[in-house]
Amino acid sequence: MRVKNRLFWIIAVISLVVDQLTKFWVVQNFYLSETQPIINGVFHLTYVTNTGAAFSLLSGKVEWLRWLSLAVSLGLMALAWFGGAMLTLEQLGYGLILGGALGNGIDRFVAGSVVDFLDFRLIQFPIFNFADISINLGIICLLIATFAQPKNTTRTR
């Protein structure tokens, strides 16, 4: 049996596994609010939880965000399963977004908050996780696919 949009599913699983394994490692090895400098003053691992969305937007809206994560995840799975064959960059983008949505969604359903730990202090960036990276990389892939799509493109399975 040949799976349609195979890259989508592979990327979604890889990004979900990386996200969940890194969060598990942080929870097992750090106390809440503990920080460990990797490059002092530039990049630290800092264990925090976030009840909101990216950059703590909608903080405290866990109930709404958990259902949004589920809806986005189910929508993306339906798109890949029932929709047409996607371009490689579309599969990559949607797969990354699905993996990230599932990763943060699992946190919201299980713990009521998302585990964040990547702390770039040099630029005072909000603390984030690999699910956030996946979602943002996925959006970039989709933007590139949208604006750089050649006229006569064949879809891949």
N, C-alpha and C positions, 0 to 999 in steps of 0.2 A: 504494500500500500504506500503510495506516495503522498506525503503531507504537503498541502498547499501552504505557501509562505513559510517554509521550513526555517529560514534564517530568523524570522520574527520570533518563533517559539524558542529557538536556541538562545537568542540574545535575551529574551525575557527571563528564561530560567537562569542563565548565567548572572544577569544583573541582580535578580532576586536572591540567589544563593550568596553572592559576594556581599550584598547588603546585610542579609540576616546573619551571616557568619561574623562579619566585622562588628555588628552591634552586639552579638552574643559575647564575643571576645572582650569588648569594652565593659559590658555589664559584669562579666566574671572577674575582671582584673582591675577595675577602678571603683572607687567610692563615688557616689553622686557629687558633682562639683569638683572632683579631683582633676588636676591638670598635670600633664607630663610634657615638658618641652622637648621637641624634636630638634628644632633650631630655635634657641632661646629668643623670645621677643618677635619671632617671625611665624613659626608654625608649632602649635601645641596639639596634643590630644587632650581634650577636655570633655568629660562626661557630664552632659546635661540632658534634661528631658524638655520636650516642647509639646504643649497641648494645642498649638496652632498649626498653621500651614508654614510654608517657606518664610523665613525671616520673621517668624512669630506672628505673621498676619493671622487674623481671626483667632487669636489666642483664647483658649477656653471653649472653643466651639467644636470640641472633640466629637460629639454625637453627630453633628452635621457633616464634619470632615470624614468620619469613618464611612458614612453612607456614600459620600461623594467619591471616595477612593474605590469603593466597591462598584459603583455605577460606571466609573471610568474604566476600571479593569474589565468588567463584563462587556462594555461597549467595544473595547479594543479587541477582546477575544472574539466577539461576534464578527467584527470587521475582518479579522484575519481568517476566520473559519468559513464564513458565509459570503464574504465579499470576493472580489476578483483577485487575480494575482497582482502582487505589489512589486514595484521597483525595488531593487536591492537597498537603496538608501531609505525608502519608505519602511521597509521591513526592519531595518536597523533602528530607525527613529521610533516607530511605534512599539517595537520590542523593548527598547530602553525605557520608554514611558511606562509600558505595562509593568516591567520589572520594578521600577521605582514606585509606581502607584501601589502595587501589591506589597512591597517592602514596608512602606510607611503605613499602608492600610492594615497590615497584620499587627504592627505596633499599636495602632489606635484601637483595634478590636480587642487585643489581648491585654494590653497594659493601660490603655486610656491616654497614652502620650507616645511621642516618637523619641527614640534615642538619637541624639546628635553628639558628635565628638570631634569633627574636623574643624580646627580653630586656627584660622589665618589671622594672626594678630597684627601683622605689619600693616595691613590695610583696614583693620577694624571691621572685618567681614563677619556677619552672623555665623554662629557655629552650625554646621550642617552634617550630612551623612552621605553614604554612597547612593542611596535612593534619590536624593536631591540631585546628585551629579548625573545619574542616569536620566532623570526627567529633563534636565537642562540640555544634556547632550542629545537626547531624543528630539527635543524641539529644534535644536540647531540643525540636525540631520533633515528634519522635515522642511525647514526653511530653505536649506540648500536644495533639496529635492524639488521644491516648489519653484524656486527662482532660476535654477540651473538646468531644468529639464529640457533636453533636446526635443525637437519637433517630432521626429520619427523614433520613438522609444518603444522597445519591446518589453513586455512585462515578464518577470521571471517567476517561476514557481518555487 
